[in-house]
Amino acid sequence: MKLIAVFMMLSLAACSDGPVSLVNEGDIVGDAVPAPLTDSVASIEEGRGIFVERDRGHCILCHQVDGLDAPFQGNVGPDLTGLGARLTPGQIRLRIVDASRLNVDTVMPPYYRVHGMNQVAKEQAGKPVLTALEIEHLVAYLRSLEG
């Protein structure tokens, strides 16, 4: 009986059109996810790679950082120079996980949500864009940008 109930809950979640995240509502406090998504140690250098590399986060497509040695920095999203002085790690984390939880009209994609997504390749269906550790690497890098 318990197995049937679990299956029914998972089926309902899979059919949901709403933004379901891999982060639970209880993990969000105000405008932040205060706790890291993993116990693994995050790397600022790995986070920088995710930020600039096309095959990873490619955040640079929409954002820019003064002093970052990377060509073609975007201007669709906010300038992230000094972000670490403005936001806590938890605030940065929520914005990467799913910025639509703060602004439903955002154009920033959710990097740690798997439901309610459109135009997802079959091989990527059910997987977040970034892993929990990759999110933490990005948080470490962005937190290091203190101006």
Helices and strands as residue ranges (DSSP letters): H 2-15, G 25-27, H 44-52, G 59-61, H 83-86, H 89-98, G 99-101, G 122-124, H 132-143
